Structures are given as C-alpha cells and as structure tokens.
C-alpha cells in the first residue's frame, strides 16, 4: 500500500475486469455490477487509512454512475479518460509521495515567532502542487526567497502561473539538494516523514528548519507544535 494511489488504480481496474468479464460470459447486468462492487468493497478494506478505504471502495461505483452505461465497452472507455488524466497530473514516479492535497489558507502564518528567518533566506516547498503551500509561506515570510519543486509538469506549470514571485521547477524532491535552504516545508504523508527527517539531517545546515503540516516525525523531538486555523498540527523541527 506504500505506492499510493497504485492500490486504488489496481482495485478499480479489477472491478472493471470483473464487470466486463461477467458480461462477456453472459451474466445479467445487475449480477455483473454487484460482483464488481463486492470486489471493490473487499479491496477497500485493505486501505491503510479511512479515507483511502473510502476512496478505493467508492471509486468504481462512482465511475459507473458518471458514465451511465453500465457494462458496455463505452463505459470502460469513458473511465479510462480520468485514469489518463490522473497519470498526467500524478506520474508513476510520484506515487510514493502524497496525493494532491492543498495547504489550507493561513496555515503557516504563526511560524515566524517560532522559526524566524533572515531577509532573503531560501525557503523550499517540497512537493508544491498548485502552489497553496507557497502562498501560505509567502504570507508568513514575505522577506524570503521562495522555491517550489513539483514532479508533475502540468502542476508545476500551473503553480508557476499562480506564484510568479516564486522559483518553481519540475523535479524529484528526494533527489533535490536541500542544503541551500533555511527551511523546507512538507505536506506529505506519515510514511514519508522518516525519509524526510533523514534527508534534512544529512543535507540541511545546523539551525535550519523542517516544517511539516499534519504529520510528525515518529521518534523525533519537535521544536514546536502549532495549530493551523482548521486545527491541523504544524510540526517544527530545527536541525
């Protein structure tokens, strides 16, 4: 389950295989659809979190409802379109990282008193998506030089349009060099935090900051724990 959303895509593909295979062998439409939904529900039970279980289980029924032509070849063709869009926006190389979840507005505005940065300091949003994290960082640190890295080139292009005051580039956050930055901000997932903490310790200068929205470093000692306006924790770790 580590390379999300691969489990969801495999589950949805399996559901379609059951539906189309059942229809090919002459099963009634209602029976074929029921069997495919049962497969989807069973796969959903394997999700590691509540929202992943729901995402896996409900994806197939939703695709059938949106297509409106249960059981035909046209249905599969319609469902392939969002899958192709998913691959375009969220390439295979990025499936080990977090899905596209935007940073809430004002989530980082309370950072400066706890993690002050000098004029012109470099701040990186690692996995910047559409730029919501960069906007939150700009609100907190308008005097800093903001950078973003995003693996998906369509998201990188849209982020650059939304954040023309930031330096946004396409790339892998795990291969990028974090040493030039006084702060690296992440909104990843729990499984990624140990890797991020190790990379920060190996590359970032003493006194610099690793900031994570919502997910903490297990066995790490935070320098501070803040609360975003929506109640999510913001974890600060000084190198």
N, C-alpha and C positions, 0 to 999 in steps of 0.2 A: 504493500500500500504506500510505499515511500515516494514513487514517482507519480504523484497526483498531477493531472486528472486521468492518468492512464487507466486506473481501475474503473472509473466511470465510463470511459470510452469503450473499454472491453465489455463491460456489463451491457451497455446499450447495444453494442454490436451483437452480443449473444442473444439478446432479446429479439432483435430483428431477424437473426438467423432462425430462431425457433418459430417466429411468426410466419416468415416466408417459407420455411421448410415444411411446416404443418400444412399450409395452404397448398403447397406443391403436391403433397401426398394426399390431398383431398379432404383434410379436416374442415369442419364447419368454421366460418369466420369467428364466431363467438368463442369456440373452443381454442382455436389458434391464438386469439388475442388473450384469453385467460391464461393459457400456458406460458405465453411470453411475459405477461405481467407477473406471474408467480416466480419466474426466473429472475426478473428484475428485483422483486422484493427479497428473494433469497440472497442475491448479490449485495443488496443494500445492507443486510445485516452484518456484512464483513467490513463496513466502513469504520475507520478509526475514531471518528467524531460524529456527533449528532447531525451536523449539517451535511457531512459527507454521506452519511447513510441516507438522508432525505434526498440529496442530490442524485445519488445512484438509483434509488428506488423510483423516484418520480420522473426521471428523465425520459424513459421510454413512453409511459402513458402520455406525457406532455407532448412528445413528438407526434404520437398518433393523433392526439386532439388537434394539434396545429395543422397537420397535413390533411385530415378529414377524409382520407381514402384508405381505411384500414385494410391491410393485406395485399394491396396491389403493388406492382413494380414501381408505379409512380410515387408511392409513399416513400419507398426506400430512397428514390432519387431526391425527393424533397428533403429528407432528413440528412442526406449527405452534404447538402449545402451548408447548414450550420457547422457540421464537422469540419468542412474545409475552411470555413471562416475561423473556427477555433484553432486549427493548425497554423493558419496565417498569423493570427494575433498572438498565439501562445505556442511557439515552436517546441519540437520534441526536446531540444536541449534544455529548455526552461522548465520541464515538467517536474524536476526535482525541487523546484522552488515554489513560492507561494502563488496562488492564483491572483487575478487582478482584483485586489481589494483597496479602494482608495483610502487615504488618510483623512479622517474627519477634519472639518474646518476648525481652526483654533486649537487643535490637539497638542501642539508643541509650544504654545505661547508662554508657558510658565517655565521654560527651560533656562533662560539666561541667568537668573539669580543662582541657580544650582550648578550650571555649566557655562560660566562666562567665557566668551571668545573675543580675541582682539580684532581690531579693524583689519579687514582683508583676509582673515583666516579662511582656509578652504573647508567646505562642508560638502559631504557626498551623500546623496540619496541613492542607496544601493538597491536597484530594482525600482526605478522611479515611476513606471507605469505611465499614466496620463498626466502626472505632474502635481497631484494633490499634495504629496509629501513635500515637494519643493515649495509649493505655495505656503504651506504651514511653516516650513523652515525660514522662508523669507519674512514672514510675519514676526518670527522670533529673533532672527539675526539679519536685519536689513543691511548691516555693515559688512557682511561676509560675502565671499565668492562662492556661489552655489553651483554644484555639479550634480549631474544625474547620469546613471548608467542603466540601460534597459536592453535586454536581449532581443525583444520583438521589435523589428524595424518599423512596422506601422505605428506601434505605440510610441516608439522613440520619436518618430516624425511628428505625431500629434502632440507629444509632450513639448517638443521644441517650439511648436507654434503657440502653445498655451503659456509657455515660460520662456519668452525670448531673452530675458535677463539672466538666464542660467545657461551653463555649458552642458548640453545634453548630448551624449554619444551612445551608439549602439555597441554592446559588448556584454561579456560574461562577468558578473560581479565577483565570482570566485577566482577568476584569472586576473582581474584588475589589481593594480597596486594601490593599497590603501595608505601607504606611508606618507603621501603628501598632505593628508587631510587632518585637520584638528578635530573633526567629528565625522563619524559615519552613522547615518540613520538607516534603520531597517524596519520594515513591516513585513516580516517573513512568516514563518510558521514554527511551532515548537521544535520540530525535528531539525531545523536549520540552525538553531541558536548555538549549539555546541561548536559547530563548524565556524560560525561567525566569530565566536569568542576566541577560538584558537587562532584564526586569521588575524584578528585585531591584536592579540598579544604578540604575534610574530612580526607584524608589519608596522603597526602604528607606534608613534613616538610616545614616550612616557608623558603623562599629563593630558593626552588626547582622550576623546570620549567615544564610546559606543552607546548608541541610544536605540532602544527597541520599543515599539508600540505593542502593547498587549502581552508579548511573550518574553519571559525572563530566561536568563541563562541558568540552567539547572546546576546546582552546586556552586554558583557564582555569588559573590557578595556585591550587591548594588551600592553605589554611592548615594543614590536617592531613588525614591519611588514616588512619582507624581500621578495625578489623576487628570485625564482629559475631560473636557466638558461632558462627554457622553458616559463617563465613568470608567473607561478603559484605563488600565495602568500604563504608565510610561516609565520604562526602566532605564536608569543611567548608570553606566559603568566607566570609571576612569581607569585608563591604562596605567 
